[in-house]
Amino acid sequence: FGDWHGGKDFTPPPRVGVTTSPVRKVVTIKDKANIDVSFGHAGQIRLSDKDFFPMLIANRILGESTLSSRLGFRLRDTEGLTYGITSSLQASNRAAGVWSIDLSISPESIEKGLALVKEEVQKFIRDGASEKEVTDEKTALIGSFNVINGFNSGALASQILTAEVENLGASYMDDYAKLVNSVTKAQVDEALRRYIHPDKMVTALAGSIDEKLQPLKKNGA
């Protein structure tokens, strides 16, 4: 790179607030059998925030895995409404990301599915996580981190790069297990109540909605 000394310092943009009221958007895709649904809102959290790991664990309990999360158990296993549903938390020190829930569902089950998702999220916020759920997710996070970085040089390089780009510090990888293990159930409950707002979510739907789901409004809550 010759005499290159880098560019200007990056100033993170201001955090985006959560919408004040729910919004629904519909994209019609002809001949698409199932409806893809994505709903959520601004995540408002960055990697260096003290609430990041509690919120990460809260999201994992709620919907990180279709097979083992609360949302997966309710909508897939119990209700049989979808083959796959996940929630995700995007975060960076350069900008707060998005918290969202994604699923695929049949046209006739959309309204029931959305209602059950919101019901499950509200229940989680109301009752909080269990001690077992928090412990299990901490163990899974640390185990996955150690296995991936211990046996995959590419993953290890990626983690080192992330720590550098995100200004997490040289000790981040060594401190990862301690940071995760320090999270308490009370912190998880506090984070999910602070950062998840089921009554203010933007809902996007894509599929053959006009043809198969006439009662569904194209805009509005």
C-alpha positions in Angstrom: 0.0 0.0 0.0 3.0 2.3 -0.3 2.7 5.5 1.6 -1.0 5.0 2.4 -1.8 6.0 6.0 -5.5 5.4 6.2 -8.5 7.6 5.7 -10.4 9.9 8.0 -11.7 8.8 11.4 -15.3 7.4 11.2 -18.0 9.1 13.2 -20.9 6.8 13.9 -24.3 8.1 12.9 -26.9 8.9 15.5 -29.0 6.0 16.7 -32.4 5.7 15.0 -35.4 5.7 17.2 -38.2 3.1 17.2 -41.3 4.0 15.2 -44.0 5.6 17.3 -46.7 3.4 15.9 -47.0 0.1 14.0 -46.7 0.1 10.2 -47.6 -2.6 7.6 -46.2 -2.8 4.1 -47.2 -5.3 1.5 -45.3 -6.4 -1.7 -47.3 -8.5 -4.1 -45.4 -11.3 -5.8 -47.5 -13.3 -8.2 -47.6 -17.1 -7.9 -45.6 -17.2 -4.6 -47.3 -19.9 -2.6 -46.2 -18.8 0.9 -46.0 -15.4 2.4 -42.6 -14.2 3.7 -43.0 -12.0 6.7 -40.4 -9.8 8.4 -41.2 -7.5 11.2 -39.3 -5.6 13.8 -37.8 -2.2 14.5 -34.5 -0.3 15.0 -32.2 -2.3 17.3 -30.8 0.7 19.2 -27.9 -1.2 20.5 -24.2 -1.3 19.7 -21.5 -3.9 20.5 -19.8 -2.0 23.3 -23.1 -1.2 25.1 -23.4 -2.8 28.5 -26.7 -4.2 27.4 -25.4 -6.0 24.3 -24.7 -9.4 25.8 -28.0 -9.4 27.8 -29.9 -8.5 24.7 -28.0 -11.0 22.6 -29.0 -13.8 25.1 -32.6 -12.5 25.2 -32.9 -12.7 21.4 -31.4 -16.2 21.4 -34.0 -17.4 23.9 -36.8 -15.8 22.0 -36.0 -16.9 18.4 -32.4 -17.5 17.4 -33.2 -21.1 16.5 -36.3 -22.4 14.9 -35.8 -25.7 16.7 -35.1 -24.6 20.2 -36.4 -21.1 20.7 -39.7 -19.9 22.2 -41.0 -18.7 18.9 -40.0 -21.9 17.2 -41.7 -24.0 19.8 -44.9 -22.0 19.7 -45.4 -21.4 16.0 -43.6 -24.5 14.5 -44.0 -27.3 17.0 -47.2 -26.4 18.8 -49.3 -24.6 16.2 -47.8 -26.0 13.0 -48.0 -22.7 11.2 -44.5 -22.5 9.8 -41.4 -24.6 9.0 -39.1 -21.8 10.0 -39.2 -18.7 12.2 -36.2 -16.8 13.6 -35.4 -13.6 15.4 -32.2 -11.7 14.8 -30.2 -8.9 16.4 -27.8 -6.9 14.3 -25.3 -4.7 16.1 -22.1 -2.8 15.4 -20.2 0.0 17.0 -20.4 1.8 13.7 -24.2 1.9 13.8 -27.0 0.3 15.7 -28.7 -2.4 13.6 -32.1 -3.9 13.4 -34.0 -6.3 15.6 -36.4 -8.4 13.6 -38.5 -11.6 13.4 -38.7 -13.5 10.1 -41.0 -16.4 9.1 -42.7 -18.0 6.1 -46.4 -18.8 6.4 -49.4 -19.7 4.3 -51.7 -16.8 3.2 -54.7 -18.0 5.2 -52.6 -18.2 8.4 -51.0 -14.8 8.3 -53.2 -13.0 10.8 -53.2 -15.9 13.3 -49.4 -16.2 12.9 -48.7 -12.5 13.5 -51.1 -12.5 16.5 -49.3 -15.5 18.1 -45.9 -14.0 17.5 -46.8 -10.8 19.2 -48.5 -12.8 22.0 -45.3 -14.8 22.5 -43.1 -11.7 22.5 -45.4 -9.9 25.0 -45.4 -13.0 27.3 -41.6 -13.1 27.2 -41.4 -9.4 28.1 -44.0 -9.8 30.8 -42.6 -12.9 32.5 -38.9 -12.7 31.6 -36.5 -15.5 30.9 -35.9 -18.5 33.2 -32.6 -19.0 34.9 -32.2 -22.3 32.9 -32.7 -20.5 29.6 -30.1 -17.9 30.5 -27.6 -20.5 31.6 -28.2 -22.7 28.6 -27.7 -19.8 26.1 -24.5 -18.6 27.9 -23.1 -22.1 27.7 -24.0 -22.4 24.0 -22.5 -19.0 23.1 -19.2 -19.7 24.8 -19.0 -23.3 23.5 -19.7 -22.1 19.9 -17.2 -19.3 20.2 -14.5 -21.6 21.4 -15.1 -24.4 18.9 -15.4 -22.2 15.9 -12.3 -20.1 16.7 -10.3 -23.1 17.9 -10.8 -25.2 14.7 -11.4 -22.7 11.9 -8.6 -20.3 11.1 -10.8 -18.3 8.8 -13.3 -17.7 11.7 -10.5 -16.8 14.0 -9.2 -14.2 11.5 -12.7 -12.8 11.1 -13.0 -12.4 14.9 -9.7 -10.6 15.1 -10.7 -8.3 12.3 -14.1 -7.7 13.9 -12.5 -6.8 17.2 -10.1 -4.4 15.5 -12.7 -2.7 13.2 -15.3 -2.4 16.0 -12.7 -1.0 18.5 -13.4 -3.8 21.0 -9.9 -4.0 22.2 -7.1 -6.5 21.9 -8.4 -8.5 24.9 -11.9 -9.0 23.5 -11.4 -12.6 22.4 -9.8 -13.5 25.7 -12.5 -11.8 27.7 -15.4 -13.1 25.6 -16.3 -16.0 28.0 -16.1 -13.7 31.0 -18.3 -11.1 29.4 -21.0 -13.7 28.6 -20.8 -15.5 31.9 -21.3 -12.2 33.8 -24.8 -11.8 32.4 -27.6 -12.3 34.9 -31.3 -13.2 34.4 -32.2 -9.7 35.7 -30.0 -8.1 33.1 -31.6 -10.2 30.3 -35.1 -9.3 31.5 -34.2 -5.6 31.7 -32.7 -5.6 28.2 -35.6 -7.3 26.4 -38.0 -4.8 28.1 -35.9 -1.9 27.1 -35.1 -2.9 23.5 -38.1 -4.9 22.2 -41.4 -3.1 21.4 -44.0 -5.5 20.0 -46.6 -2.7 19.7 -44.3 -0.5 17.5 -43.1 -2.9 14.9 -42.9 -2.4 11.1 -44.4 -5.4 9.4 -43.4 -6.3 5.8 -45.2 -9.1 3.8 -44.3 -10.5 0.4 -46.2 -13.0 -1.7 -49.5 -13.5 -3.6 -51.4 -11.5 -1.1 -53.9 -9.7 -3.4 -55.0 -13.0 -4.9 -55.2 -15.2 -1.8 -55.7 -12.9 1.2 -58.3 -10.2 0.3 -59.1 -9.2 3.9 -55.5 -8.1 4.5 -55.0 -4.4 4.3 -52.2 -3.2 2.1 -51.2 -0.4 4.5 -51.9 0.4 8.1 -51.5 -1.3 11.4 
